[in-house]
Amino acid sequence: MSVESDLIHFVITVVFSFLVGLEVKTYRMQFHADSAKYFFGSARTLTFVGILGFLFYRIDPVNLVPYIAVLVSLSLLYAIFYWTKVKKMSQSILLFTVMLCVYTFGPLTQVYSLWMPALLFVLIVFILNARGAIHKFILGINPREFETLGKMVLLSAVILPLLPDKEVVHYIPLSPFKIWLAVVVISAISYGGYIAQKYFFPSKGYFLTGVIGGTYSSTATTVALARKLKSLGYNRVIESAIIAATSVMYIRLIVVAAIFNIYVARSLAAPFIVLCLVGLAVSALFFRSNKETKKGVVDYVDKNPLELGTALLFALLFVVMMVLTQSVSKEYGSGGLRVLSFLVGFTDIDPFVLSLLTGKYGVNTIEITSLVMIAAGSNNLLKAFYALWFGGLKNTARSAAAIVVLGVVTIAWGLILS
């Protein structure tokens, strides 16, 4: 290593260490002004810690004996200081962890490119300044969400890699890996929409509830909004949200198609974008004509769509739909598939759509596009029925009629394509 590069790495270490020291000083003045004397380190101290890390790593970068010895010495010094803090009823080790991060600047600048120590510096600054935001986030989050996040990791990072990527049953044209990959993708889309609706856009009004809810379950969103409409009485904004949820469903289906079959996604893009825009335009008319409050909270968001039982059921339905679609295609051809797609629309269409996107049934891209559109259209008819059933004829007649029109147009467009 040249003298010039050593000097550059040393300067980077000193600068980052000093800046972190300044940030620590700002932090303790802002949050711990009354107990500043019980803080370990300052801008000068952390600068020297960074210098020590650089020098003692440079002395023996292979065995790291001097580097580790200094680290142990600093830890012992902090242990003595920490004992004093415990007697003063203060037990935080935040500043010790910051010191450890600063101590690694020296090795990081020599082993990695500039992006690594720079990233560490940025993270230290952001985390120190995020105390209030983190506290607010902890108070607002449901502890069960961490369990749900663990389930998402289990589905995607544990179960998925263990599955074989080859066909094991001759009448199922996909491997267990690809079947479960479809489950993970749909679960991730639904979970992402749920998190966005609950934590990033909470209590932002019924209309936004419908838009975000449509990204992960337009049917569940329709039912929840219809129930709210029945309990509150007629409200055009809630009706607009019901229409918006169905409109956003078209975009969701384009995204799903793009992940598994880009050619079908391209065929679906034009009709589905047109239908989505028409639906949103009608929804906007309802929204703008309302003179009542446009705010409100829908309480269905507490039901997380990501559950292991739901994922397993979806996988089973996916396999069943693949077998059923293959049998109908073989026995009745494209006409039978059109009837099946219409009937499937009165259930959960995701397993059927995925079976079309990933299976091999002897149908071309245009025919698959047609079948997806028919299923989406008949699913709109189901949602219109749910809106009337749960919201009442007087409250949801207009929104249900709009959804029916969207459904009929979608089915007709799909039949024309076929």
GUVEXBA-656486 format. One record per residue (C-alpha): x, y, z; residue in three letters; chain. Coordinates in steps of 0.1 Angstrom, whole numbers. Layout:
      x      y      z  res  chain
      X      Y      Z  Ala      A
...
! end
This chain:
      x      y      z  res  chain
      0      0      0  Met      A
     14     34    -10  Ser      A
     21     63     12  Val      A
     -6     83     -7  Glu      A
    -33     57     -1  Ser      A
    -23     54     36  Asp      A
    -26     91     40  Leu      A
    -60     92     23  Ile      A
    -73     64     45  His      A
    -60     81     76  Phe      A
    -76    114     67  Val      A
   -110     97     60  Ile      A
   -108     79     94  Thr      A
   -100    111    113  Val      A
   -127    131     95  Val      A
   -154    105    101  Phe      A
   -144    100    137  Ser      A
   -144    137    144  Phe      A
   -178    142    128  Leu      A
   -193    113    148  Val      A
   -179    129    179  Gly      A
   -196    162    170  Leu      A
   -229    143    165  Glu      A
   -226    126    198  Val      A
   -220    159    215  Lys      A
   -252    173    198  Thr      A
   -271    142    208  Tyr      A
   -262    144    245  Arg      A
   -269    182    246  Met      A
   -303    176    230  Gln      A
   -315    146    249  Phe      A
   -293    143    280  His      A
   -282    179    289  Ala      A
   -288    173    326  Asp      A
   -266    143    328  Ser      A
   -239    152    303  Ala      A
   -211    144    327  Lys      A
   -220    108    327  Tyr      A
   -214    104    290  Phe      A
   -184     85    277  Phe      A
   -164    103    251  Gly      A
   -165    136    232  Ser      A
   -154    148    198  Ala      A
   -118    146    207  Arg      A
   -121    113    225  Thr      A
   -138     96    195  Leu      A
   -113    111    171  Thr      A
    -85     95    191  Phe      A
   -104     62    192  Val      A
   -106     63    154  Gly      A
    -69     70    151  Ile      A
    -61     41    175  Leu      A
    -82     18    154  Gly      A
    -64     28    122  Phe      A
    -29     26    137  Leu      A
    -31     -7    155  Phe      A
    -49    -24    126  Tyr      A
    -21    -11    103  Arg      A
      6    -25    126  Ile      A
     -7    -61    124  Asp      A
    -35    -65     98  Pro      A
    -32   -103     98  Val      A
    -32   -115    134  Asn      A
    -49    -83    148  Leu      A
    -32    -88    182  Val      A
    -25    -51    189  Pro      A
    -60    -41    175  Tyr      A
    -78    -66    197  Ile      A
    -57    -56    227  Ala      A
    -66    -19    224  Val      A
   -103    -29    219  Leu      A
   -103    -49    251  Val      A
    -86    -20    269  Ser      A
   -112      4    257  Leu      A
   -140    -20    267  Ser      A
   -125    -23    302  Leu      A
   -124     14    306  Leu      A
   -160     16    295  Tyr      A
   -169    -11    320  Ala      A
   -156     10    348  Ile      A
   -175     40    335  Phe      A
   -206     19    331  Tyr      A
   -205      8    367  Trp      A
   -206     45    377  Thr      A
   -236     49    354  Lys      A
   -254     20    370  Val      A
   -251     36    404  Lys      A
   -266     67    390  Lys      A
   -296     47    377  Met      A
   -285     50    340  Ser      A
   -278     18    320  Gln      A
   -275     28    284  Ser      A
   -246     14    263  Ile      A
   -255     35    233  Leu      A
   -223     55    234  Leu      A
   -202     24    238  Phe      A
   -216      9    207  Thr      A
   -209     42    189  Val      A
   -173     41    201  Met      A
   -170      5    187  Leu      A
   -183     17    153  Cys      A
   -158     45    153  Val      A
   -130     21    162  Tyr      A
   -138      1    130  Thr      A
   -134     32    108  Phe      A
    -96     25    105  Gly      A
    -99    -11     92  Pro      A
   -129     -3     71  Leu      A
   -111     25     51  Thr      A
    -82      1     44  Gln      A
   -102    -31     36  Val      A
   -132    -16     17  Tyr      A
   -139     12     -7  Ser      A
   -150     46      6  Leu      A
   -187     36      4  Trp      A
   -185     13     35  Met      A
   -171     37     61  Pro      A
   -193     65     46  Ala      A
   -223     43     49  Leu      A
   -215     35     85  Leu      A
   -210     72     93  Phe      A
   -244     80     77  Val      A
   -261     52     97  Leu      A
   -246     64    130  Ile      A
   -259    100    123  Val      A
   -293     89    112  Phe      A
   -298     65    142  Ile      A
   -287     90    167  Leu      A
   -311    116    153  Asn      A
   -340     91    150  Ala      A
   -346     87    187  Arg      A
   -379    104    187  Gly      A
   -391     88    155  Ala      A
   -381     53    167  Ile      A
   -398     58    200  His      A
   -430     70    182  Lys      A
   -428     40    158  Phe      A
   -424     15    187  Ile      A
   -455     30    205  Leu      A
   -475     28    173  Gly      A
   -466     -7    160  Ile      A
   -484    -38    169  Asn      A
   -459    -63    185  Pro      A
   -474    -91    165  Arg      A
   -461    -74    133  Glu      A
   -426    -87    142  Phe      A
   -440   -122    143  Glu      A
   -456   -116    109  Thr      A
   -423   -104     95  Leu      A
   -407   -136    108  Gly      A
   -433   -155     89  Lys      A
   -424   -137     57  Met      A
   -388   -145     63  Val      A
   -397   -181     69  Leu      A
   -417   -183     37  Leu      A
   -391   -167     15  Ser      A
   -357   -173     30  Ala      A
   -361   -206     48  Val      A
   -388   -228     31  Ile      A
   -383   -216     -5  Leu      A
   -345   -225     -9  Pro      A
   -351   -260      6  Leu      A
   -377   -270    -21  Leu      A
   -365   -289    -52  Pro      A
   -366   -270    -85  Asp      A
   -377   -299   -106  Lys      A
   -411   -314   -113  Glu      A
   -420   -342    -90  Val      A
   -455   -351   -102  Val      A
   -460   -355   -139  His      A
   -495   -338   -141  Tyr      A
   -483   -307   -122  Ile      A
   -462   -288   -147  Pro      A
   -443   -268   -120  Leu      A
   -416   -277    -95  Ser      A
   -423   -273    -57  Pro      A
   -398   -244    -58  Phe      A
   -418   -224    -84  Lys      A
   -451   -232    -68  Ile      A
   -439   -218    -35  Trp      A
   -422   -189    -53  Leu      A
   -456   -179    -65  Ala      A
   -469   -181    -29  Val      A
   -441   -159    -17  Val      A
   -447   -133    -44  Val      A
   -484   -130    -38  Ile      A
   -478   -129     -1  Ser      A
   -452   -102     -4  Ala      A
   -475    -80    -26  Ile      A
   -503    -84     -1  Ser      A
   -481    -78     29  Tyr      A
   -465    -48     13  Gly      A
   -500    -32      6  Gly      A
   -511    -40     42  Tyr      A
   -480    -24     57  Ile      A
   -483      7     35  Ala      A
   -520     11     44  Gln      A
   -516      6     81  Lys      A
   -483     23     89  Tyr      A
   -474     47     61  Phe      A
   -509     60     54  Phe      A
   -529     55     86  Pro      A
   -561     76     91  Ser      A
   -557     93     58  Lys      A
   -593     90     48  Gly      A
   -616     65     32  Tyr      A
   -605     72     -4  Phe      A
   -568     64      3  Leu      A
   -579     34     23  Thr      A
   -596     21     -9  Gly      A
   -567     28    -31  Val      A
   -541     12     -9  Ile      A
   -564    -17      1  Gly      A
   -569    -25    -36  Gly      A
   -532    -33    -38  Thr      A
   -535    -64    -17  Tyr      A
   -572    -74    -16  Ser      A
   -599    -54    -34  Ser      A
   -625    -79    -22  Thr      A
   -617    -75     15  Ala      A
   -615    -37     11  Thr      A
   -649    -36     -6  Thr      A
   -665    -56     23  Val      A
   -649    -35     50  Ala      A
   -659     -2     33  Leu      A
   -694    -14     26  Ala      A
   -698    -24     63  Arg      A
   -685     11     73  Lys      A
   -709     27     49  Leu      A
   -738      8     64  Lys      A
   -729     18    100  Ser      A
   -723     55     92  Leu      A
   -750     60     66  Gly      A
   -747     71     30  Tyr      A
   -714     88     21  Asn      A
   -701     94    -14  Arg      A
   -665     93     -4  Val      A
   -668     58      9  Ile      A
   -685     48    -24  Glu      A
   -657     64    -43  Ser      A
   -632     43    -22  Ala      A
   -651     11    -31  Ile      A
   -647     19    -68  Ile      A
   -611     29    -64  Ala      A
   -602     -4    -47  Ala      A
   -615    -23    -77  Thr      A
   -598      1   -101  Ser      A
   -564     -5    -84  Val      A
   -569    -42    -87  Met      A
   -562    -39   -125  Tyr      A
   -527    -25   -118  Ile      A
   -521    -52    -92  Arg      A
   -529    -79   -118  Leu      A
   -505    -63   -143  Ile      A
   -477    -64   -117  Val      A
   -484   -100   -109  Val      A
   -484   -109   -146  Ala      A
   -452    -90   -152  Ala      A
   -434   -111   -125  Ile      A
   -444   -145   -140  Phe      A
   -451   -138   -177  Asn      A
   -440   -106   -192  Ile      A
   -457   -113   -225  Tyr      A
   -491   -116   -209  Val      A
   -484    -85   -188  Ala      A
   -477    -65   -220  Arg      A
   -510    -77   -235  Ser      A
   -529    -68   -203  Leu      A
   -513    -34   -199  Ala      A
   -534    -15   -224  Ala      A
   -569    -27   -215  Pro      A
   -562    -29   -177  Phe      A
   -547      6   -176  Ile      A
   -577     20   -195  Val      A
   -601      3   -172  Leu      A
   -582     14   -141  Cys      A
   -582     50   -153  Leu      A
   -619     49   -161  Val      A
   -627     35   -127  Gly      A
   -605     61   -109  Leu      A
   -622     88   -129  Ala      A
   -656     77   -118  Val      A
   -643     73    -83  Ser      A
   -630    109    -84  Ala      A
   -664    122    -95  Leu      A
   -679    106    -63  Phe      A
   -651    120    -42  Phe      A
   -653    156    -55  Arg      A
   -691    158    -52  Ser      A
   -691    149    -15  Asn      A
   -698    178      9  Lys      A
   -693    158     40  Glu      A
   -661    148     58  Thr      A
   -635    130     37  Lys      A
   -617    116     67  Lys      A
   -623     83     85  Gly      A
   -607     52     97  Val      A
   -615     17     85  Val      A
   -608     -9    112  Asp      A
   -601    -39     90  Tyr      A
   -564    -31     87  Val      A
   -557    -49    119  Asp      A
   -562    -82    101  Lys      A
   -528    -91     86  Asn      A
   -531   -110     53  Pro      A
   -499   -128     58  Leu      A
   -505   -160     78  Glu      A
   -489   -194     74  Leu      A
   -523   -211     72  Gly      A
   -533   -187     44  Thr      A
   -501   -193     25  Ala      A
   -505   -231     27  Leu      A
   -541   -228     16  Leu      A
   -531   -206    -13  Phe      A
   -504   -231    -23  Ala      A
   -530   -259    -22  Leu      A
   -555   -238    -43  Leu      A
   -528   -230    -67  Phe      A
   -520   -266    -73  Val      A
   -557   -275    -76  Val      A
   -563   -247   -101  Met      A
   -533   -259   -122  Met      A
   -547   -295   -123  Val      A
   -582   -283   -129  Leu      A
   -571   -259   -156  Thr      A
   -550   -286   -173  Gln      A
   -580   -310   -172  Ser      A
   -605   -285   -186  Val      A
   -580   -274   -213  Ser      A
   -575   -310   -224  Lys      A
   -611   -320   -223  Glu      A
   -630   -289   -234  Tyr      A
   -604   -266   -250  Gly      A
   -605   -228   -250  Ser      A
   -642   -227   -246  Gly      A
   -641   -247   -214  Gly      A
   -613   -224   -201  Leu      A
   -635   -193   -207  Arg      A
   -663   -208   -187  Val      A
   -639   -219   -160  Leu      A
   -624   -184   -158  Ser      A
   -658   -168   -154  Phe      A
   -668   -192   -126  Leu      A
   -634   -188   -109  Val      A
   -640   -151   -107  Gly      A
   -666   -157    -80  Phe      A
   -638   -170    -58  Thr      A
   -602   -159    -51  Asp      A
   -588   -153    -86  Ile      A
   -551   -152    -77  Asp      A
   -545   -190    -78  Pro      A
   -562   -193   -111  Phe      A
   -544   -163   -126  Val      A
   -511   -177   -114  Leu      A
   -519   -211   -129  Ser      A
   -525   -195   -163  Leu      A
   -493   -174   -161  Leu      A
   -471   -203   -151  Thr      A
   -487   -234   -166  Gly      A
   -484   -250   -200  Lys      A
   -519   -256   -214  Tyr      A
   -514   -252   -252  Gly      A
   -529   -217   -252  Val      A
   -512   -186   -265  Asn      A
   -506   -153   -249  Thr      A
   -537   -136   -263  Ile      A
   -559   -165   -250  Glu      A
   -543   -163   -215  Ile      A
   -549   -125   -215  Thr      A
   -585   -131   -224  Ser      A
   -590   -156   -196  Leu      A
   -574   -133   -170  Val      A
   -597   -105   -181  Met      A
   -628   -127   -179  Ile      A
   -618   -138   -144  Ala      A
   -611   -103   -133  Ala      A
   -645    -91   -147  Gly      A
   -665   -118   -130  Ser      A
   -647   -111    -98  Asn      A
   -659    -75   -101  Asn      A
   -695    -89   -102  Leu      A
   -688   -107    -70  Leu      A
   -675    -75    -53  Lys      A
   -706    -56    -65  Ala      A
   -727    -82    -48  Phe      A
   -707    -80    -16  Tyr      A
   -711    -42    -17  Ala      A
   -748    -45    -19  Leu      A
   -750    -73      7  Trp      A
   -728    -57     34  Phe      A
   -736    -20     27  Gly      A
   -772    -21     17  Gly      A
   -789    -13    -15  Leu      A
   -796     24     -6  Lys      A
   -760     30      4  Asn      A
   -740     12    -23  Thr      A
   -763     10    -53  Ala      A
   -742     35    -73  Arg      A
   -708     21    -65  Ser      A
   -721    -15    -71  Ala      A
   -734     -3   -105  Ala      A
   -701     12   -114  Ala      A
   -683    -20   -105  Ile      A
   -707    -41   -125  Val      A
   -702    -19   -155  Val      A
   -664    -23   -151  Leu      A
   -669    -60   -147  Gly      A
   -691    -64   -178  Val      A
   -668    -43   -199  Val      A
   -638    -63   -188  Thr      A
   -655    -96   -196  Ile      A
   -667    -83   -230  Ala      A
   -632    -70   -238  Trp      A
   -617   -104   -228  Gly      A
   -642   -122   -251  Leu      A
   -634    -99   -280  Ile      A
   -597   -107   -276  Leu      A
   -603   -144   -276  Ser      A
! end
